[in-house]
Amino acid sequence: MPKREKSKGKRFKLIHKYYERTGFYTFVGKNLKSAILPILGIVLVIFLFNKYVYNINDGLHHFTETFSRGTVLAVFFISETLLGLIPPEIFIAWTKKTGTPIINLAILATLSYSGGLISYFLGRMTLKIRSVKEYLEIKMAKNLANTKKWGGILILVGALLPLPFSIACVAAGMIKYPFKNVVFFGLFRFARFAIYAWAIFKVVH
């Protein structure tokens, strides 16, 4: 076996042992399990609510008639920048009732991704405000600790799983994690929107 391949194999084993020792696999496993249930739960709740309580399609139609496309996108962008205040699933369902669902879904994913990148710089900025820095260090202690241990992998987890992507990015900014890595791992945010849309679009017509 060439020296380069041996070196790569040794490096992979070291990384594997590190993630195993720090509890990364347990963390991801728990969140994968928690990710499946919310997706199924959201679809089931939408289905039951639509069938027995209120026609969601009519509600979304009213929503699209009441608020302009620009307003909806602006509210979503603010939410995705400020710690993911509103569940993105609501907006994904909204796209299905628009004239161009795929285009609007792509715009949502882009806004969510961009919001995360802005959150990174908000995290950097908080380091200059002592009171805010101290508050977030207490509020986000676990996120900061995990980001220091696992770096970009946690950004990837935040992008894919039902965890606030913005919080992961803020934590990355606070520990001054390389921005180029946040840009790369954050791209998986687009995959999350595609998966959720596939599930939600089956219920919303």
C-alpha positions as CSV (number, residue, x, y, z in Angstrom):
1,M,0.0,0.0,0.0
2,P,1.4,3.5,-1.0
3,K,2.5,5.7,1.9
4,R,-0.1,8.3,0.9
5,E,-2.9,5.8,1.2
6,K,-1.5,4.6,4.6
7,S,-1.3,8.2,5.8
8,K,-4.9,8.9,4.7
9,G,-6.1,5.7,6.4
10,K,-4.3,6.6,9.6
11,R,-5.7,10.1,9.6
12,F,-9.2,8.8,9.0
13,K,-8.9,6.4,12.0
14,L,-7.6,9.3,14.2
15,I,-10.6,11.5,13.2
16,H,-13.0,8.6,13.7
17,K,-11.6,8.0,17.2
18,Y,-11.8,11.7,18.0
19,Y,-15.5,11.9,17.0
20,E,-16.2,8.7,18.9
21,R,-14.4,9.9,22.1
22,T,-16.1,13.3,22.1
23,G,-19.6,11.9,21.6
24,F,-20.2,13.2,18.1
25,Y,-21.7,10.0,16.7
26,T,-24.1,9.9,19.7
27,F,-25.0,13.5,19.1
28,V,-25.7,13.0,15.4
29,G,-27.5,9.7,16.0
30,K,-29.9,11.3,18.5
31,N,-30.6,14.2,16.1
32,L,-31.1,11.9,13.2
33,K,-33.8,10.1,15.2
34,S,-35.3,13.4,16.3
35,A,-35.3,14.6,12.7
36,I,-37.3,11.7,11.3
37,L,-40.1,12.1,13.9
38,P,-40.6,15.9,13.3
39,I,-40.8,15.3,9.5
40,L,-43.4,12.5,9.9
41,G,-45.1,14.5,12.6
42,I,-45.4,17.6,10.5
43,V,-46.8,15.7,7.5
44,L,-49.3,13.8,9.8
45,V,-50.4,17.0,11.6
46,I,-50.9,18.8,8.3
47,F,-52.8,15.9,6.9
48,L,-55.1,15.5,9.9
49,F,-55.7,19.2,10.3
50,N,-56.4,19.5,6.6
51,K,-58.9,16.6,6.8
52,Y,-60.8,17.2,10.0
53,V,-60.2,20.8,11.2
54,Y,-59.6,23.3,8.5
55,N,-58.8,23.1,4.8
56,I,-55.1,24.2,4.8
57,N,-55.2,24.8,1.0
58,D,-57.9,27.4,1.5
59,G,-55.9,28.9,4.4
60,L,-52.7,29.1,2.3
61,H,-54.7,30.6,-0.6
62,H,-56.0,33.3,1.8
63,F,-52.4,33.8,3.1
64,T,-51.1,34.3,-0.4
65,E,-53.9,36.7,-1.1
66,T,-53.5,38.7,2.1
67,F,-49.7,39.2,2.1
68,S,-47.5,40.1,-0.8
69,R,-44.7,37.8,-1.9
70,G,-42.1,40.3,-0.9
71,T,-43.6,40.6,2.6
72,V,-43.6,36.8,3.2
73,L,-40.0,36.5,2.0
74,A,-38.9,39.5,4.1
75,V,-40.4,38.0,7.3
76,F,-38.8,34.6,6.5
77,F,-35.4,36.2,5.9
78,I,-35.5,38.1,9.2
79,S,-36.6,34.9,11.0
80,E,-33.8,32.9,9.5
81,T,-31.2,35.5,10.4
82,L,-32.4,36.0,14.0
83,L,-32.0,32.5,15.5
84,G,-34.8,30.8,13.3
85,L,-37.8,32.2,15.2
86,I,-40.5,30.9,12.8
87,P,-40.5,27.2,11.6
88,P,-39.5,27.2,7.9
89,E,-42.1,24.5,7.2
90,I,-44.8,27.1,7.2
91,F,-43.1,29.0,4.4
92,I,-42.3,25.8,2.5
93,A,-46.1,25.0,2.5
94,W,-46.7,28.6,1.3
95,T,-44.5,28.1,-1.8
96,K,-46.8,25.3,-3.0
97,K,-49.7,27.7,-3.3
98,T,-47.7,30.2,-5.3
99,G,-47.6,30.4,-9.1
100,T,-44.0,29.3,-9.2
101,P,-43.4,26.9,-6.2
102,I,-40.0,25.6,-7.2
103,I,-38.6,29.1,-7.8
104,N,-40.0,30.4,-4.5
105,L,-38.7,27.3,-2.7
106,A,-35.2,28.0,-4.2
107,I,-35.5,31.6,-3.0
108,L,-36.4,30.4,0.5
109,A,-33.5,28.1,0.7
110,T,-31.2,30.9,-0.6
111,L,-32.6,33.3,2.0
112,S,-32.1,30.8,4.8
113,Y,-28.6,30.1,3.7
114,S,-27.8,33.8,3.5
115,G,-29.4,34.4,6.9
116,G,-27.1,31.8,8.4
117,L,-24.1,33.5,6.9
118,I,-25.2,36.9,8.3
119,S,-25.7,35.2,11.6
120,Y,-22.1,34.2,11.5
121,F,-21.1,37.9,11.4
122,L,-23.6,38.7,14.1
123,G,-21.8,36.1,16.2
124,R,-18.5,37.9,15.5
125,M,-20.0,41.3,16.4
126,T,-21.4,40.1,19.7
127,L,-17.8,39.6,20.9
128,K,-17.5,43.4,20.9
129,I,-20.5,43.9,23.1
130,R,-19.7,42.6,26.6
131,S,-23.2,42.2,28.0
132,V,-24.5,40.5,24.8
133,K,-21.4,38.3,24.6
134,E,-21.8,37.2,28.3
135,Y,-25.6,36.5,27.7
136,L,-25.0,34.4,24.6
137,E,-22.1,32.5,26.1
138,I,-24.5,31.4,28.9
139,K,-27.5,30.9,26.6
140,M,-25.5,29.1,23.9
141,A,-22.9,27.4,26.1
142,K,-23.7,23.9,24.7
143,N,-23.7,25.1,21.1
144,L,-20.3,26.9,21.6
145,A,-18.8,23.9,23.2
146,N,-20.0,21.6,20.4
147,T,-18.8,24.0,17.7
148,K,-15.4,24.2,19.2
149,K,-15.2,20.4,19.3
150,W,-16.7,19.5,15.9
151,G,-16.5,22.7,13.8
152,G,-17.9,22.4,10.3
153,I,-19.6,19.1,10.9
154,L,-21.9,20.8,13.4
155,I,-22.7,23.5,10.7
156,L,-23.6,20.6,8.4
157,V,-25.9,19.1,11.1
158,G,-27.5,22.4,11.6
159,A,-28.1,22.8,7.9
160,L,-29.7,19.4,7.4
161,L,-31.5,18.6,10.7
162,P,-34.4,20.4,12.4
163,L,-32.0,22.5,14.5
164,P,-31.8,26.3,14.1
165,F,-29.2,26.8,11.4
166,S,-28.8,30.4,12.5
167,I,-27.8,29.4,16.1
168,A,-25.0,27.1,14.7
169,C,-23.7,29.9,12.6
170,V,-23.8,32.4,15.5
171,A,-21.8,30.0,17.6
172,A,-19.3,29.5,14.7
173,G,-18.9,33.3,14.5
174,M,-18.4,33.6,18.3
175,I,-15.5,31.1,18.2
176,K,-14.1,32.7,15.0
177,Y,-14.5,29.4,13.0
178,P,-13.2,29.9,9.4
179,F,-15.9,31.6,7.4
180,K,-15.1,29.7,4.2
181,N,-16.0,26.4,6.0
182,V,-19.3,27.8,7.1
183,V,-20.0,28.8,3.5
184,F,-19.2,25.3,2.3
185,F,-21.0,23.2,5.0
186,G,-24.0,25.6,4.9
187,L,-24.7,24.6,1.3
188,F,-26.4,21.5,2.7
189,R,-29.2,23.8,3.8
190,F,-30.5,23.5,0.2
191,A,-30.8,19.7,0.6
192,R,-32.9,20.2,3.7
193,F,-35.4,22.4,2.0
194,A,-35.7,20.0,-0.9
195,I,-36.4,17.0,1.4
196,Y,-38.9,18.9,3.5
197,A,-40.6,20.3,0.4
198,W,-40.9,16.8,-1.0
199,A,-42.8,15.7,2.1
200,I,-44.9,18.8,2.6
201,F,-45.9,19.1,-1.1
202,K,-47.5,15.6,-0.9
203,V,-50.1,17.0,1.6
204,V,-50.6,20.6,0.3
205,H,-52.2,20.7,-3.2
